[in-house]
Amino acid sequence: MAFFRIKKGIGGYMAHQAIYRKWRPMVFEDIVGQGHITQTLKNQILNDKIGHAYLFCGTRGTGKTTCAKVLSRAVNCLNPHDGSPCNECEVCKGILDGSILDVKEIDAASNNGVDNIREIRDDVRYVSTNAKYTVYIIDEVHMLSTGAFNALLKTLEEPPEHVIFILATTEAHKVPQTILSRCQRFDFKRIKPSDIILRMKEIAHGDKLNISEDAYELLGRLADGSMRDGLSILERVVSACGNSITAKNITATLGISTAESIFQITDAIEKGDVNKIISVIDNVMSDGKDLRVFIDSLIKNFRDMLICKITEDSSAMLDYNAEDMVKLKALSDKMSFEKISHATSVLSDAQADTKWMKSPRIVYELALIKLARPEYDDSPSAVMDRLASLESKVKNGAVTDTSSLSERISNLEEKVKNGITVQPTETVKKKEVTEKKKTSVRYITQFRKKNSPPTILLSRLQRIGTTYRERCATRQVT
């Protein structure tokens, strides 16, 4: 394995480097999770079929810039090893220590004008001094202005033989099609948690860190497909907790909630246990955790429950240990698809409502209480969820408390007939003002159509009522 090591700073002192920089891969083989790209690049170098322009696309922390740096050395290396740079020859060492200036890194976010591109266009005419190729690595290329892109077109299409362009971006859709068509495009995938964990184990061994297995699993999930994010989190935890790290250390340092608290509140929603919900939220706040992050984790948990519900091999798609996977499947089996989907929607709306609030606790608590006690929620989606539940009970013959069920059906019918989906007064008034220009007959027809009780809900209620009364009549005859 070849990695960067800590370098001496001014005066001979050991300068600190972030973990992700210290352990940045130096050869293609060490780039994690992008084998489909690194193998192609190695083949091009081995067969001397190097392109003149490359476009590396993908989310943050997936290895775009690292791969560009490795490629810039590989094409200039005097003794390449199976397509990768040796990092030992004078050219590789010169590029690494900055003494050879034929590899130029440009940040397009801060150098995005036409004049910056004109400088490059004038510079490419000069032959490389110490290396075979002059390589321009333009990071965040989507930040270039329209004029800058236009200025780059001709040079990018027909650059001199000694020039290679490597463009990197997280937002390929912002790059003009005229640029895309002139480059060899490589899409970097999000890195799998298992691959991130393997690399972290190598780094832990090199830095003599003692990390528990549950901590590795948590770090792999928190990295969210980004190796750099994962290593940044690891460095933060090491700074706070030292060289011995557990999952508990990570949750305490980052202020995130444990899987157990997420499962507890999900179970409380399923059972309608409002006291438990308030207790869990109170514990989260008492521990100094960020409630917004907690709700984000809860939304993700409901999403994972949906995956368990609709797929046969959900364990292969989700990043949980065996114990937590059993708990997740048990919870998904208890809750209907409609209820899980409704919970995801309600919590997402609560997140949007609290975006600019200093104290979002009350909004989150009300949202969770409505999920636990659907009778408190008069929204259309909640009524649909309750209808689905009633339909299931009636179809399965699970009618035990006839008076209670009859009352629930009557309440739902009343709410639907009163127009629970009528739009807010302010919205209706705004639309009335806009639509006054229309003819009165057309306006009245549209207004009634928008604010009439939902026929789908009414028909479902009537169907439930009919089936329910037939079953009750059959039982009385029996």
N, C-alpha and C positions, 0 to 999 in steps of 0.2 A: 504494500500500500504506500502511496506517495501523497504526502500532505504538506501544507505550509507549516512552518515552525515559527516560534516567537523570534522576532528579530531584535537586535540591539538598537537602542535609540541613541540620541545625542549624548555624548560623554561616556558611552559604553554601558549605560544602564539598560536593563531588560525592559523594553516597552511592552505594556500589556496589549493584547489583541483579543477581540471578541472571539468566542469559541467558533462561530461559523466562519470567521476569517482565518483563524489559526488552523482549522481543519479543512480548508477549502481544497477540493480534489485537484490534483496536478496532472492526472492522466485520464483518458476517456473511461478506462475500466472502473474508476472510483466514482464516477457520476451516477448517482442513485436513481433508479426507476426510469431511465431514458435510454434503454438498450436499443430501441428501434432507431434512435437518432445517432447515437455514438457509433454503432456498427456501420451505418451508412457513410458517416464521415470518414471512418477509418478505411473503408473500402475505396473511397474516392482518393484518399492520400496514397494508399498502396498501389492503386492503378493509375496514378498521376492524372486523375480526371477532376481536378479541383475547380469548383465553380467560381465565378467572379463576384457573385452577390448572394448572400444568404439572409433569410428572414427567420428569426427565432421567436415564436409566439408561445404564450402560456401565462398562467397565473404567477404571482410572486413566489419566490423561493423554490422554483422547480429546476433551476440550474442553467438558465439561459446565458447569463453573463459568464458564469464559470465555464460553460461549454465553449463560448466565444473565445475566452482567454486561452483555453487548452488548444483550440483549433488554430489560433494565431501563432502559437509556438510550434505546433505539429507541422504546419506547412513550411516553416522556416528551419526546422530542426536538421542538424547535420547528420545525426544518427538516430532516426526514428525507430521505435520498437513496435512492430505490428501496427503501425499507423498512429501511435501515440508519441508524444515528445519524450526525449530521454531526460530532459531537465538537467543534463550534466555538461553538454557542449557549451562552447562560449556564446553561441547565439541564444540558446535557451536561458542561460544565466544572465546574459545582457538584457533580455526582455524582462526577466523577473526582477532584476535590481534597478531597471529603468535607465541603464546606460546606453541601450540601443533604442532609438526613438522611432523605429520603423513600425511599431505597433502603437496606434493612437486611439485612446478611448475618449469619446465625446459624449457629454450629457446633453441630449436634445432638449431636455426640459428647461435648461438655462442657456442653451446656445441654439435657439430655434428660429433665428432670423435668416433672411436672404444673404446678408453679408457673411454670416458664419459658413454657409454652404459655398459661397463664392470663394472663400479662403481654401476650402477643401478642393474645389474645382481647379484652382490655380496650383495647389500643392501636389496634385496627383501627376503633374507633368514631370516632376523630378524623380529620377530613378532612386531605388532604395540604396542606402549607403552600406549597411552591414548585413542585411538580410536579403533573402531571395525575393520576398514579397513585402510590400507596404500594406498593412492591414488597418482598416478603419472600423472600429467597433462603435456604433452609434446606438446608445442605450435610450430607451423611452422614445423611440423614433416617431411615435404617433403624436408627440408634442410639437413637431415641426409645423411651422405655418404653411399656408397654401403656397405662398410664394417660394418658400424654401424647398418644398417638395418639387415644385416646377423647375427650380434651378438645379435640382439633383437628378432629374430625369435622364438627360442626355449622358451625363457622366456615368450614371448607374447602368445604362443600357450598353455602352461601349467604353468601359474603362481601359486604361493601358494594361498591358499584359502582366505588369508587376504589381497591380493593385487588386485587393480583395475587400469588399464591403461586407460587414456583418451587422445587420440591423436587429435590434431586440425590442420587443414591445409586449405589454400586457393587454393591449387593446387593438388587436389586428383589424377590427372593423373600422377603425378610424384612419387606417392607412389607405391612401387612394389606390384604386384598382390599377392605375398605370404603374405604380411602384410595385405592387404585389406581382404583377405579370412579369417583372424583370428580375425577380428573385427566386431562389430555391427555398420554398417554405418548409419549415419544420415546426410541428406543433408539440410542445412539451406537455406531458400529462401531469396531473396531480399525482403526487407520490403516495403509494399505499402505506398505511400505518405500519404494516409488517416490515417494509423496506426501511422506513424511518427508524424503527426500533433496532433493526440490525446495525445500521450505521451508528446509532447512539451507543450501542454496546461496544463497538470498536473504539469510539471516542472515550467512553467511560474507562475502558481498559487502558488506553493510552494516558489518560489524565488521572488514573488511579481513583476513580469515583466508585462508591458503593451504592448502587441503585437497585431497589427491589423490583420484582417482576410486575407488581401492580402499578408501580410508579412508571415503568417503561410503557405499559399499556395506556396509562392516562396521558403520558407525554405524546404518544403516537396519535391519540385522538385529538388532543389540543392543538397539535401541529396543523391539522386541517389541510393535509396534502402539501404543506410547505416545509421543506427541510430547514430553511433559514428560521422560520417562525419557531419550529420545534427546538432548535439549538439556542435561540434567544431566550425561550422559556427556561430551558435547562440552565443557562448561565444565570438567570435571575434567581432560580431556586438554589443553585450552588452558592451564590453570594449571600443568600439569607440563611441557609441551613448547613453549609459546610459540605463535606464530601460524602456524607451518608444521607441518602434521600429515600423517602417513602412517599406513597400516594397522599398520605395525610399531610406531609410537609408541603406538597405541591398545592393542595387545596387551600391550606392555611396561608401560604405565601401569595397566591394569586387571587384569593378571595372568592373562589368558586365553590359551589355546593357539591356535596358528595352524591354519588349515585343513590345511596340509601335514602336521602331526604327527597330526591326526585321521585323515587318509587313510593315513598310514604304518602306524598301529597297526591300522586296519581291514584293510589289505592283509596285514599280518603274521598276523592272526587267520585270514584266508582261506587263507593258505599254511601255517599251523601253525608259524610261525617264532617260537618262544618267546624266543630270544635278542633278536630285534628288539623284541618287546613289552617286555621288561625294560629294554632300552636306551632306548626312547622314554619309559617311565615315569621312568627315572632322569634323563633330560634335563628332563622336566617339573618334577621336584622340584628339580633343580639350578638351574633358572631362577627358582625362587621362586614357581611357579604353584600355584594351589589345585587339588589333585587331585580334589576333589569337583566343582569347576566343569569340569574336564577330562572327567570321566566323564559329566557332564550333556551336554556337547557331543558326546561319543561316542554317547550314547543318541539324541540328536537326529539325528546322522548316520545311524544305523541306521534311524530312522524315515523319514528322507528317502530312504534306499535302498529302503524298502518302497513309498514313493510312486512312485519310478521304476519299480519292478517291476510295479505294478498299474495304472498310468495311462499313457495314450498321450502326453499332452502335459504331462509332469511339470515341464518348465522354466517353464511359466506359473504353476505352483503353488508353486515353490520359489525362494528368494532366493539364487541363486548367480550368479557371473559365468560367462562362457562357458567359460573354462578349467577352473574347478572343477566345472562341470556335466558336462563330458566325463569327468572323473575319477570323479565320483559314479556316473554311468551305467555306466562300465566296471566298477566295483566291484560294483554291484548285479547286473550280468549274470553275474559270476563266482560269486556266492553264491546258494544256494537260498532260497526264501521261508521255509522252515522254519528254516533256520539263522539268517537275519536276525531272525526273530521270536523265536527262542530266545535270541539274543544280547541283544535288548532286554529280555527278561524277566529274564535272569541279572544284567545290570548294574543293572536297577531294584531287584532284590532286594538286591544288594550295597550300593546306596545306602541302602536302608532299614536294613540290618544295621549300617552304619557311622554312623548318625545321631548317636549319642552317644559315638563313639570318638574319642580324641585322635589316634590314629595309624592311619588307615584303609588305609594303603598295602598291607599284607599281604593284606587282604580283597580289594581291587581286583586285585592281582596274581594271586591264586589264581583269581578269577573269569575274568580274561582268559586265563590259562593253560588253564583248563577249556574255554573257547571255542575256543582254538587246538588243543587236544588233547582231543577229545571222549571218548577212551578213559579219561580220568581222571575223567570225570563220570558218576556212576551215578544221577542224578536221572531221574525219568520223562520229563520233557520232553527231556532229552539223549538218552535211549534212543529216543524217538519220532523225533528228528531223524536219528539214525544209521540207524534202520529205513527212513525215507524215502529216505536216501541209498543204502542197499543195494538197496531196491526199484527205484530208478531204474537202478542199474548192472545188475541182473539183467534187467530189462525191455529195456534197450538192448543186451543181449548183451556188455557191457563186462566180461567175466570173463576176466582174464588170469592172475592169481596165484591158482590154485584153492585151494592149501593155506592161504593167508592169509585168503581169503574164508570158507572153511569154518571156520577157527578163530574168526573174528569172529562168525559166526552161532552157533557153539557157546557162545561167551562170553556173547552176548546172551541166548540161551535159558536159560543157567544163572542169570544175574542176575535174569531175569524170574521164573523158577520159584522162586527163593529169596525172592521177595516184595520187590522193590525199593521198592514203594509202601507197605510196612507203615508205619504211623504211629509216631512216636517213642514210646519206652516210657512216658515220663511222661504223654503225652497218653492213651495206651491205659489206663494205670492210673486216671487221673481218670475216664475214661468207664466203666471197670469198676465203680468205686465208685458212680457215678451210676446205673448200670444194674442194680445188685444188687437193686433193688426189683422188677425185672421177673421174670417166670417164667424158670426155668433154660433151658427149651427155646427160648424166644424169644431169650434173651440169647445162647445159643450160636450160633443161626442168624445173628443180626446180626453177632456178632463174626467168624465165619468169612467172612461176606460182605464185611466191611470189610477183612479182612487177607488175602484170597485173592489169588493172582497175577492180574494183569489179563488177562482173556480176550482183549481186543482185541490186546494186544501179542503174546500167545502165538499167536493165529491168524495174525497178520501174519508172525511168525517162521516158522511152519510153512509158510505160503504161499511165503515167500522160499526156504526150504530145499527145498521140492518143485520149484519152478521151477529153482533152481540145480542140483539133482541131475539133472533132466531134460536141461538144457543140457549138463552134463558128460558124461552118457551118450551124447547125440547126437554130441558131439565125438569120443568114444572110438570109436564105431561108424564115423564118417567117417574 
